[in-house]
Amino acid sequence: MAALTPAGPMAPVTPPAIAAGPGGRAGRPRRIRVWRGVVLLVAAVYFLVPLIASFTFTVKDASKGFTLDAYGQILSAEGFGKSLLLSLGLGVATIVVVLLLTLPAMLAVRLSVPKLKPVLEILCTLPLVVPPITFVAGITTILQWGPDHLADTPFFQTIIAAQNPDFPVVLVLAYVILALPFVYRALDAGLGALDARTLVEAARNLGASWPHLLFRVIVPNLRSALASASFLTLALVLGEFTIASLLHYQTFPVWIYTISGSQAQVSVAVSVFSLLITWLLLLVLSSAGARQRSGS
């Protein structure tokens, strides 16, 4: 009887080549790369053309030609430092308040009552569907109603202090609500990639208190998500104009609009400069997040 298998070493079996016709799979990666290039090109034109046009406007002078005088006048412009420091202070306060509100709430819902997660998600994303002008109208109504009805109560001084133009707490409260959707999405992505239940049970079994657990166990594992949420909140505060303008507070965006009538080139130069700084921070944040993911 002849052997069923060859006596010598078996030669590797080469699968038959798959012919790729005009509509075959071999052409798909090439078409995908082409479409990616087209999308990136359109996006680059959409973002870079206005930026280049703005930069050209700031450096072009009818008598001097090319000049950087507009950028040299930024730091010495009246109101620049005060408005920028106010917006930065409001941004830091907003970041602290919104993180202290959302992170414990999201952690408690994820661990104890996961069925309430859709409710929390709806509440946190609700500010996206509320127009800012409507939001300002509600805040203005409350601020007008408070002094009239709370004049003889201890809350009167609280309402007056919340409207202090040196540091308007009312803007912090408004910005916290506006930042909720972005902070929720960033933290939800971070918690979704984290086995929070195992970490909490292990820390509690070792005798850790809830504050110690939150700040020494959960927060270090959410550095990337917390950095993303903080950056988005700061970018929102530094770019928010409607609420601060209608409530008559001189934040950084309102100051840029105010000087645009008398110093148009300086105002555009400040806008370009702040946009570049924002992109730089975003690049640094993305690089830090990538390094953290590769390290883990």
C-alpha beads as a LAMMPS data file, in Angstrom:
LAMMPS data file: protein, C-alpha beads

296 atoms
295 bonds

1 atom types
1 bond types

-500.0 500.0 xlo xhi
-500.0 500.0 ylo yhi
-500.0 500.0 zlo zhi

Masses

1 110.0

Atoms # bond

1 1 1 0.000 0.000 0.000
2 1 1 1.328 3.394 -0.883
3 1 1 2.027 5.754 1.984
4 1 1 -0.580 8.394 2.512
5 1 1 1.983 11.020 3.490
6 1 1 5.289 11.811 1.798
7 1 1 8.394 10.472 3.466
8 1 1 10.420 13.658 3.060
9 1 1 9.851 16.965 4.781
10 1 1 6.650 18.655 3.820
11 1 1 7.012 21.697 1.572
12 1 1 5.171 24.795 2.683
13 1 1 1.833 25.217 1.022
14 1 1 1.475 28.552 -0.694
15 1 1 -2.122 29.767 -0.863
16 1 1 -3.279 30.729 -4.318
17 1 1 -3.041 34.375 -5.109
18 1 1 -6.300 36.224 -5.063
19 1 1 -6.747 38.221 -8.148
20 1 1 -7.814 41.736 -7.455
21 1 1 -9.946 43.182 -10.157
22 1 1 -10.911 46.816 -10.580
23 1 1 -13.355 46.523 -7.687
24 1 1 -11.347 44.023 -5.598
25 1 1 -9.971 44.371 -2.113
26 1 1 -6.480 45.316 -3.225
27 1 1 -7.772 48.663 -4.412
28 1 1 -9.607 49.520 -1.195
29 1 1 -6.624 50.519 1.011
30 1 1 -5.396 52.826 -1.714
31 1 1 -8.806 54.502 -2.035
32 1 1 -9.041 54.834 1.764
33 1 1 -5.647 56.540 1.870
34 1 1 -6.713 58.899 -0.898
35 1 1 -9.913 59.845 0.909
36 1 1 -8.011 60.350 4.156
37 1 1 -5.671 62.708 2.369
38 1 1 -8.594 64.621 0.874
39 1 1 -10.317 64.967 4.268
40 1 1 -7.116 66.112 5.956
41 1 1 -6.465 68.599 3.158
42 1 1 -9.969 70.076 3.431
43 1 1 -9.642 70.303 7.226
44 1 1 -6.233 71.969 6.930
45 1 1 -7.587 74.535 4.474
46 1 1 -10.613 75.160 6.685
47 1 1 -8.507 75.833 9.783
48 1 1 -5.314 77.320 8.372
49 1 1 -6.658 79.771 5.785
50 1 1 -8.485 81.980 8.359
51 1 1 -5.478 81.771 10.667
52 1 1 -3.060 82.785 7.909
53 1 1 -5.384 85.604 6.855
54 1 1 -5.583 86.866 10.442
55 1 1 -1.812 86.706 10.848
56 1 1 -1.322 88.569 7.567
57 1 1 -3.685 91.287 8.785
58 1 1 -1.678 91.729 12.003
59 1 1 1.751 92.024 10.342
60 1 1 0.814 94.121 7.303
61 1 1 1.080 97.910 7.578
62 1 1 0.399 100.378 4.782
63 1 1 3.429 102.546 5.585
64 1 1 5.905 100.106 7.171
65 1 1 5.097 96.952 5.230
66 1 1 5.857 93.822 7.274
67 1 1 5.921 94.617 11.004
68 1 1 5.362 92.821 14.317
69 1 1 4.361 95.937 16.233
70 1 1 0.878 94.526 16.963
71 1 1 2.376 91.572 18.826
72 1 1 4.760 93.849 20.698
73 1 1 1.822 95.892 21.973
74 1 1 -0.048 92.926 23.450
75 1 1 1.574 92.931 26.886
76 1 1 1.428 96.729 27.193
77 1 1 -2.205 97.037 26.076
78 1 1 -4.467 98.486 28.749
79 1 1 -6.529 95.835 30.486
80 1 1 -4.686 92.856 28.987
81 1 1 -3.120 91.558 32.194
82 1 1 -6.160 92.148 34.390
83 1 1 -8.619 90.477 32.022
84 1 1 -6.307 87.532 31.341
85 1 1 -5.667 86.933 35.039
86 1 1 -9.401 87.129 35.722
87 1 1 -10.167 84.532 33.040
88 1 1 -7.363 82.260 34.268
89 1 1 -8.619 82.543 37.857
90 1 1 -12.161 81.769 36.743
91 1 1 -10.839 78.819 34.750
92 1 1 -8.947 77.341 37.702
93 1 1 -11.923 77.794 40.030
94 1 1 -14.251 76.223 37.464
95 1 1 -11.946 73.227 37.021
96 1 1 -11.769 72.599 40.767
97 1 1 -15.523 72.914 41.321
98 1 1 -16.625 70.846 38.320
99 1 1 -14.181 68.029 39.084
100 1 1 -15.198 67.926 42.753
101 1 1 -18.829 67.649 41.651
102 1 1 -18.600 65.181 38.789
103 1 1 -15.883 62.696 39.769
104 1 1 -17.378 61.562 43.140
105 1 1 -20.871 61.491 41.618
106 1 1 -19.788 59.407 38.622
107 1 1 -17.791 57.049 40.823
108 1 1 -20.707 56.574 43.231
109 1 1 -23.147 55.886 40.394
110 1 1 -20.754 53.459 38.697
111 1 1 -20.133 51.504 41.915
112 1 1 -23.467 51.634 43.748
113 1 1 -26.341 52.397 41.370
114 1 1 -25.262 51.769 37.760
115 1 1 -28.907 51.977 36.677
116 1 1 -28.783 55.725 37.304
117 1 1 -25.958 56.232 34.813
118 1 1 -28.346 57.223 31.957
119 1 1 -29.998 59.766 34.264
120 1 1 -26.635 61.267 35.237
121 1 1 -25.567 61.337 31.590
122 1 1 -28.716 63.215 30.579
123 1 1 -28.274 65.741 33.388
124 1 1 -24.628 66.369 32.510
125 1 1 -25.243 66.730 28.767
126 1 1 -28.369 68.869 29.141
127 1 1 -26.435 72.202 28.925
128 1 1 -25.629 71.382 25.303
129 1 1 -29.267 71.946 24.295
130 1 1 -29.797 75.128 26.348
131 1 1 -28.979 78.292 24.337
132 1 1 -26.534 80.589 26.150
133 1 1 -28.868 83.564 25.768
134 1 1 -31.603 81.639 27.599
135 1 1 -29.119 80.661 30.268
136 1 1 -28.111 84.302 30.756
137 1 1 -31.761 85.368 30.958
138 1 1 -32.340 82.906 33.797
139 1 1 -29.231 84.044 35.682
140 1 1 -30.205 87.694 35.283
141 1 1 -33.709 87.002 36.595
142 1 1 -32.320 85.281 39.687
143 1 1 -29.801 88.071 40.327
144 1 1 -32.563 90.679 40.065
145 1 1 -34.974 88.696 42.208
146 1 1 -32.482 87.975 44.991
147 1 1 -31.726 91.493 46.306
148 1 1 -35.426 92.434 46.291
149 1 1 -36.640 89.424 48.258
150 1 1 -33.597 88.585 50.391
151 1 1 -32.685 92.073 51.612
152 1 1 -33.419 91.189 55.254
153 1 1 -31.730 87.796 55.215
154 1 1 -28.087 86.662 55.431
155 1 1 -28.294 85.539 51.786
156 1 1 -28.355 89.158 50.612
157 1 1 -24.630 89.655 51.191
158 1 1 -23.949 86.301 49.539
159 1 1 -25.692 87.360 46.336
160 1 1 -23.877 90.706 46.356
161 1 1 -20.495 89.017 46.918
162 1 1 -21.189 86.536 44.093
163 1 1 -21.413 89.498 41.683
164 1 1 -18.126 91.099 42.727
165 1 1 -16.500 92.299 39.451
166 1 1 -13.007 91.543 40.789
167 1 1 -13.904 87.840 40.910
168 1 1 -17.517 87.097 39.882
169 1 1 -18.455 83.794 41.488
170 1 1 -21.641 83.808 39.417
171 1 1 -19.505 83.249 36.315
172 1 1 -17.818 80.277 37.975
173 1 1 -21.216 78.705 38.642
174 1 1 -22.303 79.381 35.062
175 1 1 -19.099 77.960 33.611
176 1 1 -19.408 74.834 35.762
177 1 1 -22.757 74.110 34.135
178 1 1 -21.403 74.808 30.654
179 1 1 -18.393 72.528 31.236
180 1 1 -20.406 69.567 32.544
181 1 1 -20.874 67.815 29.159
182 1 1 -17.175 67.954 28.273
183 1 1 -15.983 66.941 31.743
184 1 1 -18.480 64.089 31.887
185 1 1 -17.353 62.646 28.546
186 1 1 -13.670 62.868 29.452
187 1 1 -14.114 61.255 32.881
188 1 1 -16.513 58.626 31.551
189 1 1 -13.898 57.514 29.030
190 1 1 -11.270 57.350 31.770
191 1 1 -13.472 55.402 34.175
192 1 1 -14.536 53.065 31.378
193 1 1 -10.920 52.022 30.854
194 1 1 -10.381 51.543 34.603
195 1 1 -11.445 48.620 36.800
196 1 1 -12.729 50.990 39.459
197 1 1 -14.644 48.367 41.424
198 1 1 -11.584 46.184 41.977
199 1 1 -9.456 49.167 42.992
200 1 1 -12.100 50.426 45.427
201 1 1 -12.644 47.014 47.024
202 1 1 -8.907 46.452 47.406
203 1 1 -8.355 49.885 48.938
204 1 1 -11.312 49.543 51.305
205 1 1 -10.152 46.081 52.406
206 1 1 -6.790 47.615 53.267
207 1 1 -8.493 50.210 55.460
208 1 1 -8.377 53.255 53.179
209 1 1 -10.929 55.967 53.842
210 1 1 -13.070 57.325 51.027
211 1 1 -11.128 60.621 50.680
212 1 1 -7.829 58.707 50.707
213 1 1 -9.244 56.239 48.177
214 1 1 -10.402 59.017 45.866
215 1 1 -7.242 61.143 45.902
216 1 1 -4.574 58.415 46.289
217 1 1 -6.078 55.542 44.274
218 1 1 -8.618 56.780 41.709
219 1 1 -7.139 60.157 40.768
220 1 1 -3.612 58.856 39.913
221 1 1 -5.191 56.334 37.534
222 1 1 -7.244 59.057 35.844
223 1 1 -4.460 61.543 35.158
224 1 1 -5.048 61.569 31.406
225 1 1 -8.829 61.910 31.728
226 1 1 -8.514 64.625 34.373
227 1 1 -6.007 66.512 32.230
228 1 1 -8.360 66.332 29.246
229 1 1 -11.313 67.531 31.296
230 1 1 -9.249 70.359 32.796
231 1 1 -7.966 71.487 29.413
232 1 1 -11.438 71.490 27.849
233 1 1 -12.792 73.476 30.783
234 1 1 -9.982 76.025 30.620
235 1 1 -10.423 76.399 26.852
236 1 1 -14.146 76.950 27.364
237 1 1 -13.595 79.637 30.008
238 1 1 -10.930 81.438 27.967
239 1 1 -13.205 81.502 24.927
240 1 1 -16.621 82.150 26.480
241 1 1 -17.997 85.559 25.484
242 1 1 -21.809 85.622 25.606
243 1 1 -22.471 85.143 29.317
244 1 1 -19.651 87.409 30.505
245 1 1 -20.603 90.144 28.041
246 1 1 -24.309 90.142 28.854
247 1 1 -23.558 90.145 32.594
248 1 1 -21.108 93.052 32.052
249 1 1 -17.881 91.428 33.248
250 1 1 -14.513 92.216 31.665
251 1 1 -13.108 88.765 30.955
252 1 1 -10.421 88.064 28.381
253 1 1 -12.759 87.463 25.383
254 1 1 -14.801 90.553 26.298
255 1 1 -11.603 92.622 26.494
256 1 1 -10.556 91.427 23.024
257 1 1 -13.916 92.523 21.641
258 1 1 -13.731 95.846 23.484
259 1 1 -10.371 96.876 22.027
260 1 1 -11.257 95.680 18.525
261 1 1 -12.861 99.030 17.751
262 1 1 -9.799 101.135 18.601
263 1 1 -6.931 98.634 18.142
264 1 1 -8.069 96.169 15.525
265 1 1 -4.631 94.736 14.756
266 1 1 -3.828 94.227 18.440
267 1 1 -7.131 92.459 19.083
268 1 1 -6.587 90.085 16.137
269 1 1 -2.972 89.537 17.243
270 1 1 -4.175 88.585 20.722
271 1 1 -6.710 86.172 19.207
272 1 1 -4.039 84.520 17.035
273 1 1 -1.624 84.339 19.971
274 1 1 -4.208 82.785 22.316
275 1 1 -5.236 80.296 19.625
276 1 1 -1.639 79.188 19.116
277 1 1 -1.166 78.826 22.872
278 1 1 -4.317 76.700 23.039
279 1 1 -3.101 74.447 20.240
280 1 1 0.273 74.120 21.948
281 1 1 -1.373 73.065 25.212
282 1 1 -3.523 70.562 23.336
283 1 1 -0.426 69.121 21.656
284 1 1 1.374 68.812 24.990
285 1 1 -1.686 67.166 26.554
286 1 1 -2.011 64.688 23.669
287 1 1 1.687 63.810 23.882
288 1 1 1.480 63.282 27.637
289 1 1 -1.577 61.077 27.243
290 1 1 0.122 59.002 24.534
291 1 1 3.224 58.526 26.696
292 1 1 1.096 57.450 29.642
293 1 1 -0.810 54.893 27.535
294 1 1 2.400 53.490 26.045
295 1 1 3.981 53.273 29.503
296 1 1 1.010 51.455 30.977

Bonds

1 1 1 2
2 1 2 3
3 1 3 4
4 1 4 5
5 1 5 6
6 1 6 7
7 1 7 8
8 1 8 9
9 1 9 10
10 1 10 11
11 1 11 12
12 1 12 13
13 1 13 14
14 1 14 15
15 1 15 16
16 1 16 17
17 1 17 18
18 1 18 19
19 1 19 20
20 1 20 21
21 1 21 22
22 1 22 23
23 1 23 24
24 1 24 25
25 1 25 26
26 1 26 27
27 1 27 28
28 1 28 29
29 1 29 30
30 1 30 31
31 1 31 32
32 1 32 33
33 1 33 34
34 1 34 35
35 1 35 36
36 1 36 37
37 1 37 38
38 1 38 39
39 1 39 40
40 1 40 41
41 1 41 42
42 1 42 43
43 1 43 44
44 1 44 45
45 1 45 46
46 1 46 47
47 1 47 48
48 1 48 49
49 1 49 50
50 1 50 51
51 1 51 52
52 1 52 53
53 1 53 54
54 1 54 55
55 1 55 56
56 1 56 57
57 1 57 58
58 1 58 59
59 1 59 60
60 1 60 61
61 1 61 62
62 1 62 63
63 1 63 64
64 1 64 65
65 1 65 66
66 1 66 67
67 1 67 68
68 1 68 69
69 1 69 70
70 1 70 71
71 1 71 72
72 1 72 73
73 1 73 74
74 1 74 75
75 1 75 76
76 1 76 77
77 1 77 78
78 1 78 79
79 1 79 80
80 1 80 81
81 1 81 82
82 1 82 83
83 1 83 84
84 1 84 85
85 1 85 86
86 1 86 87
87 1 87 88
88 1 88 89
89 1 89 90
90 1 90 91
91 1 91 92
92 1 92 93
93 1 93 94
94 1 94 95
95 1 95 96
96 1 96 97
97 1 97 98
98 1 98 99
99 1 99 100
100 1 100 101
101 1 101 102
102 1 102 103
103 1 103 104
104 1 104 105
105 1 105 106
106 1 106 107
107 1 107 108
108 1 108 109
109 1 109 110
110 1 110 111
111 1 111 112
112 1 112 113
113 1 113 114
114 1 114 115
115 1 115 116
116 1 116 117
117 1 117 118
118 1 118 119
119 1 119 120
120 1 120 121
121 1 121 122
122 1 122 123
123 1 123 124
124 1 124 125
125 1 125 126
126 1 126 127
127 1 127 128
128 1 128 129
129 1 129 130
130 1 130 131
131 1 131 132
132 1 132 133
133 1 133 134
134 1 134 135
135 1 135 136
136 1 136 137
137 1 137 138
138 1 138 139
139 1 139 140
140 1 140 141
141 1 141 142
142 1 142 143
143 1 143 144
144 1 144 145
145 1 145 146
146 1 146 147
147 1 147 148
148 1 148 149
149 1 149 150
150 1 150 151
151 1 151 152
152 1 152 153
153 1 153 154
154 1 154 155
155 1 155 156
156 1 156 157
157 1 157 158
158 1 158 159
159 1 159 160
160 1 160 161
161 1 161 162
162 1 162 163
163 1 163 164
164 1 164 165
165 1 165 166
166 1 166 167
167 1 167 168
168 1 168 169
169 1 169 170
170 1 170 171
171 1 171 172
172 1 172 173
173 1 173 174
174 1 174 175
175 1 175 176
176 1 176 177
177 1 177 178
178 1 178 179
179 1 179 180
180 1 180 181
181 1 181 182
182 1 182 183
183 1 183 184
184 1 184 185
185 1 185 186
186 1 186 187
187 1 187 188
188 1 188 189
189 1 189 190
190 1 190 191
191 1 191 192
192 1 192 193
193 1 193 194
194 1 194 195
195 1 195 196
196 1 196 197
197 1 197 198
198 1 198 199
199 1 199 200
200 1 200 201
201 1 201 202
202 1 202 203
203 1 203 204
204 1 204 205
205 1 205 206
206 1 206 207
207 1 207 208
208 1 208 209
209 1 209 210
210 1 210 211
211 1 211 212
212 1 212 213
213 1 213 214
214 1 214 215
215 1 215 216
216 1 216 217
217 1 217 218
218 1 218 219
219 1 219 220
220 1 220 221
221 1 221 222
222 1 222 223
223 1 223 224
224 1 224 225
225 1 225 226
226 1 226 227
227 1 227 228
228 1 228 229
229 1 229 230
230 1 230 231
231 1 231 232
232 1 232 233
233 1 233 234
234 1 234 235
235 1 235 236
236 1 236 237
237 1 237 238
238 1 238 239
239 1 239 240
240 1 240 241
241 1 241 242
242 1 242 243
243 1 243 244
244 1 244 245
245 1 245 246
246 1 246 247
247 1 247 248
248 1 248 249
249 1 249 250
250 1 250 251
251 1 251 252
252 1 252 253
253 1 253 254
254 1 254 255
255 1 255 256
256 1 256 257
257 1 257 258
258 1 258 259
259 1 259 260
260 1 260 261
261 1 261 262
262 1 262 263
263 1 263 264
264 1 264 265
265 1 265 266
266 1 266 267
267 1 267 268
268 1 268 269
269 1 269 270
270 1 270 271
271 1 271 272
272 1 272 273
273 1 273 274
274 1 274 275
275 1 275 276
276 1 276 277
277 1 277 278
278 1 278 279
279 1 279 280
280 1 280 281
281 1 281 282
282 1 282 283
283 1 283 284
284 1 284 285
285 1 285 286
286 1 286 287
287 1 287 288
288 1 288 289
289 1 289 290
290 1 290 291
291 1 291 292
292 1 292 293
293 1 293 294
294 1 294 295
295 1 295 296
